[in-house]
Amino acid sequence: MGGGSLAGQVALVTGAGRGIGREIALGLAAEGMAVGLLGRTRETLTDTLKACVRIGAKGVAVAADVARPGAVREAVRSVERDLGPVDLLVNNAGQIDQAEVPFWEADLGQWWQVVEVNLRGPANLLHCVLPGMVARRRGRVLNLNSTLAVRPDGGYTAYATSKGALLQLSGNIADSLLAHGVVVLDISPGPSPTDMTAGMPRFAGMKEWSSLPYVAAIAVDTARGRFDALHGRFLHAGRDNLEQLVAQAAEIRAADARTLRLRPYGPGDPLV
């Protein structure tokens, strides 16, 4: 394994065959992490693995559908057998609505497929990886999320619903994980020049994309623990001043900010 600031640690990255997942895997490998690569297409995973090995990192590629619990269990066992316990889980694999249409015009089968990949996929990975992290009292989870998780969007209802549910899942497990030394973060990379995002009609002609190397650098800093103080929070890499957020972490926690909450209509709201 190559040297680096993260040598001796193991990362598990889903959707690692291309796009953001590949970039993150390469960034972590460059810092010495061993990388477990998950995805549905063995050829692209193998290409990512070869690139990581050329950097000097140890790795393993496992073809698996994250929406299938059995396949995920076997994949995690394979990664941990070959590389060791997972220190960083990166839930990156995702899908988008096939067409930018109102919900009632959507293909319901494809709609549910998006939710399966984007929500059930991370849930499957978390359910397999968290017990080991909790037992060792250390570990980090990075969920690749989206601003569509926190604002209504009538054109991509499956994606927005699944990302909102993923953020809510992180919020529901954050307190329990904190007691065991495990950190969970949801980070939106912003519009990125990937096949999935570039194919969305709303981004036709887009010229100012988020930087994939910057997203990878954020994943590296997550593995280093730079954002631990923001545990359980939502960060927007494309817009946030991350240094400022880290400096204000105590205030953010005290205000219960950067989490999904029902806003009261006033002091008389019984749900306050």
Backbone torsions as a table, in degrees:
resi	resn	phi	psi	omega
1	MET	NA	142.3	178.9
2	GLY	-71.0	159.8	176.6
3	GLY	-76.8	176.0	-179.9
4	GLY	147.6	172.2	-175.6
5	SER	-67.5	-16.3	-177.5
6	LEU	-116.7	17.5	179.4
7	ALA	-57.9	138.9	180.0
8	GLY	93.2	-7.2	178.9
9	GLN	-103.6	161.5	-177.8
10	VAL	-124.4	132.9	175.4
11	ALA	-115.4	146.5	173.7
12	LEU	-121.6	117.3	-174.3
13	VAL	-118.9	124.3	176.8
14	THR	-93.8	155.9	-176.0
15	GLY	61.5	38.5	-170.5
16	ALA	-87.1	0.3	-176.1
17	GLY	-76.5	-22.2	-177.7
18	ARG	-161.1	175.3	173.5
19	GLY	60.2	-139.7	-176.6
20	ILE	-61.4	-41.5	-178.1
21	GLY	-61.2	-43.8	177.8
22	ARG	-62.5	-45.0	-178.1
23	GLU	-62.4	-41.6	179.0
24	ILE	-64.9	-45.1	179.8
25	ALA	-58.6	-43.6	179.3
26	LEU	-66.1	-39.5	178.3
27	GLY	-63.4	-42.1	178.4
28	LEU	-68.6	-40.6	178.6
29	ALA	-61.9	-38.3	-179.8
30	ALA	-64.0	-23.0	177.6
31	GLU	-96.2	11.2	172.5
32	GLY	96.2	-0.4	179.4
33	MET	-72.4	142.8	166.3
34	ALA	-77.6	139.9	-172.3
35	VAL	-124.1	124.4	170.2
36	GLY	-93.8	124.3	-173.3
37	LEU	-112.0	121.0	178.8
38	LEU	-115.7	143.9	176.6
39	GLY	-179.3	173.9	-177.6
40	ARG	-89.4	-19.1	-174.8
41	THR	-111.4	111.7	-174.4
42	ARG	-63.0	-35.7	-176.5
43	GLU	-63.2	-46.5	-179.0
44	THR	-70.1	-35.3	176.6
45	LEU	-62.7	-41.8	179.8
46	THR	-62.9	-38.4	177.1
47	ASP	-62.7	-42.8	177.9
48	THR	-64.5	-42.2	179.7
49	LEU	-60.9	-44.9	179.0
50	LYS	-60.0	-40.6	179.7
51	ALA	-65.4	-38.2	178.2
52	CYS	-67.2	-40.5	179.7
53	VAL	-65.4	-38.2	177.8
54	ARG	-61.6	-31.6	176.9
55	ILE	-69.3	-25.2	-178.9
56	GLY	113.6	8.4	-177.5
57	ALA	-93.2	155.8	172.2
58	LYS	-90.3	145.0	-179.0
59	GLY	-159.4	169.9	175.2
60	VAL	-148.0	140.0	179.4
61	ALA	-113.1	130.6	-178.9
62	VAL	-130.9	120.4	177.2
63	ALA	-80.2	122.5	-178.9
64	ALA	-160.0	147.3	174.6
65	ASP	-90.1	116.4	-174.7
66	VAL	-63.7	-19.4	-179.4
67	ALA	-79.7	-6.5	-179.4
68	ARG	-104.7	111.4	-175.4
69	PRO	-56.0	-42.9	-179.0
70	GLY	-63.6	-42.5	179.2
71	ALA	-64.7	-37.5	178.9
72	VAL	-67.4	-42.9	178.8
73	ARG	-58.5	-45.3	-179.8
74	GLU	-66.4	-37.9	-179.9
75	ALA	-65.4	-44.3	179.8
76	VAL	-64.3	-40.8	177.0
77	ARG	-60.2	-42.6	-179.2
78	SER	-63.5	-45.6	-179.9
79	VAL	-63.1	-46.0	-177.0
80	GLU	-70.9	-30.1	176.4
81	ARG	-67.1	-40.9	-175.5
82	ASP	-86.5	-30.2	-172.6
83	LEU	-117.0	-26.7	-176.1
84	GLY	113.3	178.9	-178.0
85	PRO	-60.3	146.3	-177.5
86	VAL	-80.2	124.9	176.3
87	ASP	-93.5	-32.3	-178.7
88	LEU	-135.2	123.0	173.3
89	LEU	-105.0	124.5	177.1
90	VAL	-112.7	107.2	177.2
91	ASN	-87.9	95.0	-176.0
92	ASN	-112.5	-28.9	-175.5
93	ALA	-55.2	133.9	-179.1
94	GLY	-161.3	162.8	175.6
95	GLN	-132.1	164.3	-179.6
96	ILE	-125.7	157.4	176.6
97	ASP	-55.2	140.8	-176.1
98	GLN	-65.6	-32.0	-178.4
99	ALA	-139.7	147.9	179.2
100	GLU	-86.3	83.7	-175.2
101	VAL	-137.1	161.9	174.1
102	PRO	-61.6	156.4	-175.9
103	PHE	-52.6	-42.7	-174.7
104	TRP	-70.5	-10.7	176.5
105	GLU	-102.4	-3.3	-176.1
106	ALA	-74.5	152.2	170.8
107	ASP	-74.3	110.0	-171.4
108	LEU	-65.0	-32.7	177.5
109	GLY	-63.9	-45.5	178.0
110	GLN	-69.1	-33.6	177.2
111	TRP	-56.8	-49.2	-179.4
112	TRP	-68.5	-30.3	177.2
113	GLN	-62.9	-40.5	177.2
114	VAL	-61.5	-45.4	179.5
115	VAL	-63.8	-39.8	178.6
116	GLU	-58.9	-48.3	-177.7
117	VAL	-68.7	-45.8	-171.3
118	ASN	-80.2	-23.5	-179.7
119	LEU	-114.8	-52.4	-179.9
120	ARG	-65.7	-34.7	178.4
121	GLY	-57.4	-58.1	177.2
122	PRO	-58.7	-37.9	179.1
123	ALA	-61.8	-41.4	177.8
124	ASN	-61.7	-45.0	-179.9
125	LEU	-65.0	-45.5	180.0
126	LEU	-59.4	-43.0	-177.0
127	HIS	-64.5	-29.4	179.4
128	CYS	-85.8	-35.6	-172.1
129	VAL	-91.2	-34.9	-174.4
130	LEU	-61.7	-38.3	-180.0
131	PRO	-55.2	-41.3	178.2
132	GLY	-67.6	-41.3	177.8
133	MET	-62.4	-44.3	180.0
134	VAL	-62.5	-43.0	179.8
135	ALA	-63.2	-37.1	179.8
136	ARG	-85.7	-9.4	-179.5
137	ARG	59.8	39.4	174.6
138	ARG	-165.5	150.6	178.3
139	GLY	150.7	159.2	-179.2
140	ARG	-137.9	145.3	177.2
141	VAL	-125.4	129.4	175.6
142	LEU	-118.5	112.2	175.6
143	ASN	-96.6	123.0	174.0
144	LEU	-77.8	113.4	-174.7
145	ASN	-116.8	-159.4	-174.7
146	SER	-155.3	154.3	174.4
147	THR	-65.9	-17.9	176.1
148	LEU	-67.8	-12.4	175.1
149	ALA	-70.5	-22.5	-171.3
150	VAL	-121.0	7.3	174.7
151	ARG	-145.2	144.8	-177.2
152	PRO	-62.9	145.2	175.6
153	ASP	-146.2	114.4	-175.6
154	GLY	-80.6	-9.9	-176.5
155	GLY	-96.5	-23.7	-178.1
156	TYR	-129.3	64.2	-171.4
157	THR	-69.3	-33.5	179.0
158	ALA	-68.4	-47.3	-179.7
159	TYR	-63.1	-48.0	-178.5
160	ALA	-63.4	-42.1	179.7
161	THR	-64.2	-43.9	-177.8
162	SER	-68.0	-38.4	-179.7
163	LYS	-72.0	-35.8	174.6
164	GLY	-63.8	-41.4	178.3
165	ALA	-66.1	-37.0	177.8
166	LEU	-64.1	-42.2	178.0
167	LEU	-64.3	-38.2	177.3
168	GLN	-66.5	-37.6	176.4
169	LEU	-61.0	-45.2	178.2
170	SER	-58.8	-43.2	179.0
171	GLY	-64.0	-34.8	-178.4
172	ASN	-72.5	-28.0	-178.0
173	ILE	-100.8	-7.7	-172.5
174	ALA	-60.1	-49.1	-177.2
175	ASP	-62.9	-42.0	179.8
176	SER	-63.6	-40.9	-179.4
177	LEU	-69.3	-35.5	-178.6
178	LEU	-57.6	-37.7	-180.0
179	ALA	-66.0	-15.8	-178.4
180	HIS	-114.7	13.7	175.5
181	GLY	75.1	19.5	-178.5
182	VAL	-109.1	132.8	-176.1
183	VAL	-106.0	138.4	173.5
184	VAL	-128.0	134.8	179.7
185	LEU	-135.4	143.9	171.4
186	ASP	-113.9	122.6	-176.5
187	ILE	-126.0	127.6	174.1
188	SER	-91.9	124.0	179.8
189	PRO	-78.5	-12.7	-171.7
190	GLY	80.8	172.5	-179.3
191	PRO	-58.1	121.6	-175.1
192	SER	-119.1	149.1	-176.3
193	PRO	-78.3	62.2	177.2
194	THR	-105.2	166.4	179.2
195	ASP	-58.3	-41.5	-177.0
196	MET	-64.8	-50.4	-175.5
197	THR	-72.6	-41.2	-177.9
198	ALA	-64.1	-22.2	179.5
199	GLY	-85.1	-1.8	-180.0
200	MET	-80.1	130.1	-177.9
201	PRO	-53.8	-35.9	-176.3
202	ARG	-66.6	-18.7	-179.6
203	PHE	-103.7	12.4	177.3
204	ALA	-60.4	128.4	-179.5
205	GLY	80.5	6.0	-179.8
206	MET	-62.3	134.2	-178.9
207	LYS	-116.1	-28.4	-176.8
208	GLU	-105.5	86.6	-179.9
209	TRP	-89.3	159.4	170.6
210	SER	-66.7	151.5	-178.1
211	SER	-84.1	120.8	177.7
212	LEU	-62.7	-42.2	176.0
213	PRO	-59.8	-33.4	177.9
214	TYR	-67.1	-41.8	177.3
215	VAL	-61.4	-41.2	177.3
216	ALA	-63.0	-39.7	178.7
217	ALA	-63.8	-35.2	176.9
218	ILE	-66.4	-38.6	176.6
219	ALA	-63.2	-40.7	176.9
220	VAL	-61.7	-45.3	179.8
221	ASP	-66.6	-31.7	174.6
222	THR	-62.5	-45.7	178.8
223	ALA	-62.4	-32.4	179.0
224	ARG	-75.7	-15.0	-179.6
225	GLY	94.5	11.1	-176.8
226	ARG	-59.8	-32.5	-174.8
227	PHE	-106.1	14.7	-176.6
228	ASP	-56.5	-34.2	-178.0
229	ALA	-67.1	-15.4	179.1
230	LEU	-100.1	22.3	179.5
231	HIS	-46.3	131.8	176.9
232	GLY	79.8	10.1	-174.8
233	ARG	-110.1	164.8	177.9
234	PHE	-102.4	127.9	179.0
235	LEU	-121.2	143.3	178.2
236	HIS	-113.9	99.6	-174.5
237	ALA	-60.0	-31.9	-176.5
238	GLY	-73.1	-21.4	-174.9
239	ARG	-123.5	-32.6	-172.8
240	ASP	-69.6	146.2	163.9
241	ASN	-88.5	97.9	-171.2
242	LEU	-65.9	-34.6	176.6
243	GLU	-60.5	-41.7	-179.5
244	GLN	-66.9	-41.6	179.3
245	LEU	-62.3	-41.8	178.5
246	VAL	-62.7	-42.2	180.0
247	ALA	-64.7	-29.6	-177.8
248	GLN	-101.8	17.0	-174.0
249	ALA	-56.4	-40.7	-179.0
250	ALA	-63.8	-40.3	178.5
251	GLU	-67.4	-40.0	180.0
252	ILE	-62.7	-42.6	178.2
253	ARG	-67.0	-41.9	-179.0
254	ALA	-63.0	-34.9	180.0
255	ALA	-85.5	-2.0	-176.1
256	ASP	54.0	41.4	-176.4
257	ALA	-89.9	165.9	178.7
258	ARG	60.2	35.8	173.6
259	THR	-134.9	161.6	176.9
260	LEU	-81.1	121.7	178.8
261	ARG	-142.1	152.4	173.2
262	LEU	-80.6	123.4	-178.3
263	ARG	-81.6	129.2	177.4
264	PRO	-70.2	150.6	178.3
265	TYR	-82.0	-11.9	179.3
266	GLY	170.6	179.2	-177.9
267	PRO	-63.2	-20.9	-180.0
268	GLY	-87.6	-1.3	179.7
269	ASP	-63.5	120.9	-178.5
270	PRO	-63.1	-14.5	179.6
271	LEU	-90.9	1.4	177.7
272	VAL	-63.8	NA	NA
